[in-house]
Amino acid sequence: MADYQLTATDAVIRTADGACIPNDPANRDRQDYDKWLADGGVPDPVPPKIDPELDSVGTGKTAAQILGVT
């Protein structure tokens, strides 16, 4: 797991605490993220969309559990 995860928007999630970091160059957390990227960091991709039809079909697990998405 990377330090950050991309989202479907231009915000990113800091994985350590789930903080949503806006795309605002004045934001201190965004500055840290941009530096991390510049230093070679690679964020986790946007999580896959979960088809609600898959939830609980035959396995007793939700699609999120099967895909490892929380």
N, C-alpha and C positions, 0 to 999 in steps of 0.2 A: 504494500500500500504506500502510495506517495504521500507527501506532506499536504498536497492540495488535490482537489478533484474539480474537474470542469462541470459546468451545468449547461442546461439548454439556453441560458441567457449569457450575458457577458460577465456575470458575477462568478466567483469561484468559492468553493468550500474549503476551509482549513480542516483537515481531517482530525487533527489532535483534539479539537473541541467543537467541531461542527459549525464554526462561525462562518457566516455568509459575508464575503468580502466584495463590495461593489467595485465597479470599474471607475474609480475616481482617483486620479493621480495624486490628489492631496491626502488621500486616506493612508495612514501609516501602515496598516495591514497590507494594503495594495502595493505600497512601496516595497515592503518585505517580500511579497509574492513576486513582483517584477525582478527584484534582485536575485531571488531564488531561481527564477527562469533564466536570467542572464548567466548565472553560475552553472547552468546545465541541468537544472531540475526539470523533470518531466511529470506533469500532473496526470492523475488517473483520468480516463475518458469519462464522458457523460454516461451515467448508468443507462442501461437499455430500458425502453418502455416495457412495462409489464402488461400483458394482455389479461384483463380481469377474467376472461374465460378459462385461463389456465389455473387460476387459484383453486386449490383443494381438489383437483381432478385426480382421483385414484390413488394419490400418494399420501394424503393426509398432511401434505406440506403446501404452503403457499408458493406461488411463483417466485416471490422475493426470496424465500428460503432456498428454493431450488437453484436460483441464479446467484445466490450469495449477496443479494442486495438488501440492505437494511433501511 
